Amino acid sequence: MSENELLSEEEVDALMDGVESGVVAGATPAPAGEVVAYDLTDQDHIVRGQFPVLEKIHAAFMRLLEEGLGQMLQREVEITDEGLQTVRTSDYIHSLGLPVSVNFVTLEPLAGEALVVFDPGFVFTVVDIYFGGSGNYRNQMIGREFTPSEQRIAQLLLNQVLRDIQSAWEPVLQVATRYARTECDPEYSTLAGNRAMLVIAGFRMETGGNGGEFHIALPAAMIEPVRDLLDGGQRKSKSANQAGWLQALQQNLQEAEVEVVGRIGDTQLTLRDVVGLKPGDILPVNMPGSVTLQVCGVPLFNAKFGVRGENNAVRIHTRIDRKDRIRRGI
């Protein structure tokens, strides 16, 4: 086995034989009828999928930022897209090293705060060029905190990014970008224990063979109200395609059989009387003027007991609406 190989060919074959024989357990679905835990608050299902309109917004943003940074640094700048990914906030925050510039921003009228995160390579490259260097920084600078001058340049970068985000979003939605605050130590960030999902767009800046990365992270709660705008109506089209299925489901539900129960009388006896009951005994019952009909324990109708032909029957005369059930505490 070579140094770069994790398993040799013989080990892979042995592992596959073990899975087939049952000696090594493979991933299997839960047995039929077994309860599987499902977290309804898990937002991964909300943000999973493609956002073609958001990708177009990012394409426009990259063009604007290339022009803005080019004017700021007086040299040609290239911004490349490293794609979208969905990650839990806590996992993302703990993946960041030092130093890092975690900037909290708002995109009104969208709710919540987004993140604009600059990694050290991005900041150090821009700082070096800004003060007349070539953009080549020393790797040993990684691990320390940003100096006041570097923080100032990071703020200038953030101002440019916020202007370009606002302009890129304009054809889709009018947003007002505003800076809220900056945190430089992710381990002590207020987001370190947050389990909400983030949609993270990664970008890389290159100029003269040097550069670095930065991210724009949008919380799922911020995206969900405008998801139809960002997915190009894909979710709406999917819903339209399911209209026939929903109609069939409704019809099948209406044909389901349910038990209707109406209590037409009751009486009270002592335990002594109940113990002494024997076949043939007659229990006096007070017949009510109205009978409540229940379905699955839910009262739905008021009815009157009577006889129709040779059968006992009830005649429905009123429906019990939801407000009446709430008033009666049922």
C-alpha positions in Angstrom: 0.0 0.0 0.0 1.4 3.4 -1.0 1.8 6.3 1.5 -1.2 8.1 0.1 -3.6 5.2 0.0 -5.9 4.7 3.0 -6.7 1.0 2.2 -5.0 -1.5 -0.1 -6.9 -3.3 -2.8 -7.0 -6.5 -0.6 -8.4 -4.6 2.3 -11.1 -3.0 0.2 -12.1 -6.4 -1.1 -12.2 -7.9 2.5 -14.3 -4.9 3.7 -16.8 -5.4 0.8 -17.1 -9.1 1.5 -17.8 -8.3 5.2 -20.6 -6.0 4.3 -22.2 -8.6 2.0 -21.9 -11.3 4.6 -23.2 -9.2 7.4 -20.0 -9.3 9.4 -19.6 -5.6 8.7 -22.8 -3.6 9.0 -23.6 -1.3 6.1 -26.0 1.6 6.1 -29.5 0.2 6.1 -32.9 1.9 6.2 -35.0 1.8 9.4 -37.2 -1.3 9.6 -40.8 -0.9 8.6 -42.9 0.4 11.4 -40.0 1.7 13.4 -40.2 5.3 14.7 -37.4 7.5 13.3 -36.6 10.7 15.1 -37.2 13.8 12.9 -36.4 17.3 14.1 -39.1 19.7 12.7 -37.0 22.6 13.7 -34.1 21.4 11.6 -33.7 24.0 8.9 -31.5 21.9 6.6 -34.6 20.9 4.6 -35.4 24.6 4.2 -32.2 25.7 2.5 -31.3 22.5 0.7 -31.4 22.9 -3.1 -30.4 25.3 -5.8 -30.8 29.1 -5.9 -30.3 30.2 -9.5 -31.3 33.8 -8.9 -29.0 34.0 -5.9 -26.2 32.8 -8.1 -27.0 35.5 -10.6 -26.9 38.1 -7.8 -23.5 36.8 -6.8 -22.3 37.0 -10.4 -23.3 40.6 -10.6 -21.7 41.2 -7.2 -18.4 39.8 -8.4 -18.3 42.1 -11.4 -19.0 45.1 -9.2 -16.4 44.1 -6.6 -13.7 43.5 -9.2 -14.2 47.1 -10.4 -14.4 48.5 -6.9 -11.3 46.8 -5.5 -9.5 47.5 -8.8 -10.0 51.2 -8.2 -9.1 50.9 -4.5 -5.9 49.0 -5.2 -5.1 50.5 -8.6 -4.5 47.2 -10.2 -6.4 44.4 -11.9 -8.4 42.2 -9.5 -10.2 38.9 -10.3 -13.0 37.6 -8.1 -14.0 33.9 -8.5 -17.0 32.1 -7.2 -16.3 29.1 -5.0 -20.0 28.0 -4.8 -22.8 27.7 -2.3 -22.9 25.4 0.7 -25.2 24.9 3.7 -23.6 24.6 7.1 -24.8 24.8 10.7 -23.7 28.2 12.2 -21.8 26.6 15.1 -19.9 24.3 12.7 -19.0 27.2 10.5 -17.8 29.5 13.3 -15.7 26.7 14.8 -14.0 26.1 11.4 -12.6 29.6 11.3 -9.1 30.2 12.4 -7.2 33.3 13.7 -7.1 36.0 12.7 -10.5 36.5 11.1 -12.9 39.4 10.6 -16.5 38.3 11.2 -18.7 41.2 10.3 -22.4 41.2 11.2 -24.6 43.1 8.7 -28.3 43.6 8.0 -30.1 43.5 4.6 -33.3 45.4 5.3 -36.1 44.5 4.9 -34.8 40.9 5.3 -34.9 39.8 9.0 -31.9 38.9 11.0 -28.2 39.4 10.5 -25.9 38.1 7.7 -22.2 37.6 8.0 -19.4 38.9 5.8 -16.2 37.0 6.8 -12.7 37.9 5.7 -9.9 35.4 6.1 -6.4 36.6 6.9 -5.0 35.9 3.4 -7.6 38.3 1.9 -6.9 41.1 4.5 -3.1 40.8 4.4 -3.0 40.8 0.6 -5.1 44.0 0.4 -3.2 45.7 3.2 0.2 45.0 1.7 -0.9 46.3 -1.7 -2.7 49.3 -0.2 0.5 50.4 1.5 2.6 50.0 -1.7 3.7 46.3 -1.5 3.3 43.5 -4.0 0.6 41.7 -2.0 2.9 38.9 -0.9 2.5 38.5 2.9 4.4 36.3 5.3 2.7 33.1 6.4 4.0 33.4 9.9 1.5 36.3 10.3 -1.3 33.7 10.5 -2.4 33.2 14.1 -2.1 36.7 15.5 -4.8 39.3 15.8 -5.3 42.0 13.3 -3.5 45.3 14.0 -5.5 48.6 14.1 -4.3 49.4 10.6 -5.4 46.0 9.3 -8.7 46.4 11.0 -9.1 49.8 9.3 -8.4 48.4 5.9 -10.8 45.5 6.6 -13.5 48.1 7.3 -12.8 49.8 4.0 -13.1 46.4 2.3 -16.4 45.8 4.1 -17.8 49.1 3.0 -17.0 48.3 -0.6 -18.6 44.8 -0.3 -21.8 46.2 1.3 -22.2 48.8 -1.5 -21.8 46.1 -4.1 -24.1 43.6 -2.4 -26.8 46.3 -2.3 -26.4 47.1 -6.0 -26.3 43.4 -7.0 -29.6 42.7 -5.2 -31.3 45.7 -6.6 -32.9 44.0 -9.8 -34.4 41.3 -7.5 -35.2 43.1 -4.2 -34.4 46.5 -2.9 -32.2 45.9 0.2 -30.4 48.4 2.4 -27.1 47.0 3.7 -25.9 48.3 7.1 -22.9 47.4 9.2 -23.8 46.2 12.8 -20.6 45.0 14.5 -17.4 43.0 14.1 -16.1 40.0 16.1 -12.5 38.9 15.7 -12.4 35.7 17.8 -14.9 33.1 16.5 -14.5 30.8 19.5 -16.0 33.5 21.7 -18.6 34.6 19.2 -22.2 34.8 20.1 -22.8 32.4 17.3 -20.5 29.7 18.6 -23.5 27.6 20.0 -26.0 28.5 17.3 -27.4 25.5 15.4 -29.3 27.4 12.7 -28.4 26.8 9.1 -26.4 29.2 7.0 -26.2 29.5 3.2 -22.6 30.4 2.6 -21.3 31.8 -0.6 -17.5 31.5 -1.0 -15.4 33.9 -3.1 -11.7 34.2 -3.8 -9.8 37.4 -4.7 -6.7 37.1 -6.9 -4.3 39.9 -7.9 -0.8 39.5 -9.2 -0.6 35.8 -8.0 -1.7 36.7 -4.5 -5.0 36.7 -2.8 -7.4 35.2 -0.3 -11.0 34.1 0.5 -14.0 35.8 1.9 -17.6 34.5 2.6 -21.1 35.9 2.6 -23.3 33.9 4.9 -27.1 34.3 4.9 -29.2 32.6 7.7 -32.0 30.3 6.6 -34.5 32.5 8.4 -33.4 35.4 6.3 -33.7 33.5 3.0 -37.0 31.6 3.6 -39.4 34.6 3.1 -37.9 35.4 -0.3 -37.0 31.9 -1.4 -39.4 32.0 -4.3 -37.5 35.0 -5.6 -34.1 33.2 -5.2 -35.0 29.8 -6.6 -36.6 31.2 -9.7 -40.0 29.9 -8.9 -38.9 26.3 -8.8 -40.7 25.6 -5.6 -43.9 27.2 -6.9 -43.7 25.1 -10.1 -43.2 22.0 -8.0 -46.3 22.8 -6.0 -48.3 23.3 -9.1 -47.2 19.9 -10.4 -48.4 18.3 -7.1 -52.0 19.8 -7.4 -53.4 16.6 -8.8 -51.8 14.5 -6.1 -53.1 16.8 -3.4 -56.6 16.6 -4.9 -56.5 12.8 -4.9 -55.3 12.7 -1.3 -58.2 14.9 -0.3 -60.7 12.6 -2.0 -59.2 9.6 -0.4 -59.3 11.2 3.0 -63.0 12.1 2.5 -63.7 8.4 1.8 -62.1 7.2 5.0 -64.5 5.5 7.4 -64.9 7.0 10.9 -67.0 6.0 13.9 -69.8 8.4 15.0 -70.7 8.1 18.7 -73.7 9.7 20.4 -74.3 9.2 24.1 -78.1 9.2 24.5 -78.4 8.7 28.2 -76.5 8.2 31.5 -77.3 7.3 35.1 -75.4 7.2 38.4 -75.1 4.1 40.6 -73.2 3.3 43.7 -70.5 0.7 43.6 -72.7 -1.5 45.8 -75.5 -1.3 43.2 -73.1 -2.1 40.3 -71.7 -5.1 42.1 -75.3 -6.4 42.7 -76.4 -6.1 39.1 -77.6 -9.3 37.4 -79.2 -10.2 34.1 -82.7 -8.8 33.7 -82.2 -5.8 35.9 -83.5 -2.5 34.5 -81.6 0.7 34.9 -83.6 4.0 34.8 -82.1 6.4 32.2 -82.8 10.1 31.9 -83.2 10.7 28.1 -81.6 14.1 27.1 -83.4 16.5 24.8 -80.3 16.7 22.6 -77.5 14.3 21.8 -74.0 15.3 21.0 -72.4 13.3 18.1 -68.6 12.8 18.3 -66.1 11.7 15.7 -62.8 10.5 17.1 -63.7 12.2 20.4 -64.4 15.6 18.8 -68.0 16.9 19.2 -69.3 17.9 15.8 -73.1 17.9 15.8 -76.1 18.4 18.1 -78.9 15.9 17.3 -82.2 14.6 18.7 -82.8 10.9 19.4 -85.8 9.2 17.9 -87.0 6.3 15.7 -87.1 6.0 11.9 -89.0 3.0 10.6 -87.9 0.0 12.7 -84.5 1.6 13.6 -83.3 3.9 16.3 -82.0 7.1 14.8 -80.7 10.7 15.5 -81.6 13.8 13.6 -78.9 16.4 13.3 -80.2 19.9 13.9 -77.0 22.0 14.5 -73.3 21.9 13.9 -70.8 22.6 16.7 -68.3 25.0 15.3 -64.7 25.5 16.4 -65.4 28.6 18.5 -68.2 26.8 20.4 -65.9 23.8 21.1 -63.3 26.2 22.5 -65.9 28.0 24.6 -67.0 24.7 26.1 -63.4 23.6 26.6 -63.7 20.5 24.3 
